[in-house]
Amino acid sequence: MQTSNKQSSKLTRLIILSLLGAVSLLLFFINFPLPLLPSYLKIDFSDVPAIMASLIFSPLAGVIVVAIKNGLYLAIGGGEIVGVTANLIAGVLLVLPIGILYHKFKNVKSIVSGLITGTIIMALGMGVFNYFVLLPAYSLMMGWGEVTHEFMMTTILVGILPFNVIKGIIVGILFVPIFIKMRRWIEQQQAKFV
């Protein structure tokens, strides 16, 4: 009987993560560029379901939702591999610190600390990853030839870095009130899946 309950719980968890991944994909399509930044950098709210999963289950569950979203997006032909990889890494860098800090302290302050930490890690991490991997890969894919250090630094400092900071702030401003409203429900869900 206990084995059956564990299997049922695992199946329920898998279904919830899949649903959150699908919701995340739908939110990914609701996006907008920011003025004064490159138009290919678009703000979306697709990380909100992943953050929710990381709070209910574990930081790894948030990563799974980010992976499901990007896998589905790639499967439907929504983007090229470089852009999808960038979104996957940015999502993981944002969601993991939020989940880790929340599960350590379990309060609103830990959510805010996690959002700030995640935003900083995402912004800096994406700057480094763009410099060493994404910009050279994208340049190769587009047939631009070798990109210069100056071009990459300008792109990162004027585009990538401010974009990720603004994205983290916007997601945080949206998520904190959602968390405050849904905190009791989140805690009830956590109790079900312990």
N, C-alpha and C positions, 0 to 999 in steps of 0.2 A: 504493500500500500504506500509506504514512504517513497519507494523508488518511483512509483507512478506519479506521486505529487511532485517530486523533483523534476521528472521529465515534463510534466505539465507546466511547471514554473519556468523551465528553460524554454519551452515552446512559446509560452506567453511572452517571455522576455524577447525572444527572437522576433515575434510578430510585432511587438511594440517598437523595437529598433528599426525594423523594416518600414513600418508606418511612418516613424519619425524621419527616416531617410527619404521616403517619398514626399512628405510634407516639405522637407528641406529642399528637395529638387524643385518643387513648385515655387517656393519662395525665392529660389535662385533666379527664376525667370522674371521676377519683379525687381528690376534693378535700374539704377540711374547713374550717369556720370557726374562728377563734381566739376564745377566751374574752375578754370585755370589749371586743371590737371589733364593728362592725356585721356582721350575719350575711351580708350580700351580698358581703363581702370574704372570699374563700376561698383557702386555700393549695393549690397543686397543683404537680406536678413536671413539667409539660409543657415547661418551658424546657430540661430536661436534654438531650433529643435535639437541640435547636437549638444548645446550647453544643457538643455533640459535633460537629455539622456545621461549626461555626465553627472548631473545632480541626483537623479533618481537611482541610477545603477552604480556607475563607477566612471572614472576618467576614461577608461578604455572604451566604454559604451559610447561616449561622445565621439571618440575617434572612429568607431565603427559607423556611426551615423554619417560623419563627414565622408568616409570611404564609400558608403552606399550611395550618397548623393552624387559624388563624382563619378563613380562607376556607372550609375544610371545615365548621367549626363553624357558620358563618353559613348555608352551603348546606343543612345538615340541619335548620335551624330551631332550633338550640340556644340562640340568644340574640338580643338586640336589638342594633342597630348601635352604640349608645353603649358598651355593655359590651364588645363585640367590639373596637371601636376602642381602648378603654382597655387591653385585654389585649394587643393588637398593639403599641401604643406601649411599654407596660411591658416586654414581651419584647425589643423592639429595644433599648431603653435598657439592659437588663441584658446581653444577649448581645454587642452590638457591642464594648464595652470589653474583655470577656474575650477575644474573638477577636483584637482588635488587639494587646493586650499579649502574648498567647501567641505570636502570629506574630512579634513583635519579639524576644522573649527565649527562647521554647520551653523552659520549665522549670516545675516545680511552683510556684516562687515567683511566676512570672508569672500562673499560674492563680489563686492566692490574691489577688494584687494586682488582677487583673482582676475577681474576684468582689467584692472590697471596693469598687473603683472603680465597677463596674456597679451595685452595691447603692445606693451614694450617689447616683449619677446617676439611677437609676430612682426612688428615693424623692423626690429634689428635683424631678426632671422631671415626675413624676406629680402632685406637689403643685401645681406651676405650671400644668400642663395641665388638672388638675381645676378649678382656680380660674377660668381664663379660658375653657375650652371645655366640658369634660365635665359639670360640675355645672350650668351654665346650660342645656346641651343636654338633660340628663336632666330637669331641672326643667320645661322646655318640653314634653318628651315626656310627662311624667306629669301635666301640667296644674296644676302647683303655683303658677304665676305667677312673679314675679321673686324670686329668692333673695337674701337679704341678705349683706352682706360678713361679718357676724358668723357667720351659719350656715355659709358656705363655709369661713371660717378654722377654725371649730370642727371641721367635718367633716374638713378636711385635717390639722389638728394632732393630733386625737384618734383619727382613723381611718386616713386614707390614708397619712400619713407613717409612723406606727409599723408599719402593715401591710406596707408595701413594705420597710422595714428588716428586719422579722422574716422576710418571704418570702425576701429575699436571703440572710440568714444560714442559713435552713433549706436552701435550694437549695445553698448553698456547702458546708454540713456534709455533705450527701448527695453532692455532685459530687466533692469532693477525693479521697475514697477510691476512687471509681469511676475517676477519672483515673489515680491511682497504679496501680491494678490493670490498667488498659487502656492505659497509656502506650505500651508496646511495640507493641501492635496499632494504635493511632492513628498512630504513626510509620511503621509498615509501610503503612498506607492512604495516608498523605501521600506516600510515595515512589511509590506507584502512580499518583497523580493530578497529579504535578508537570508 
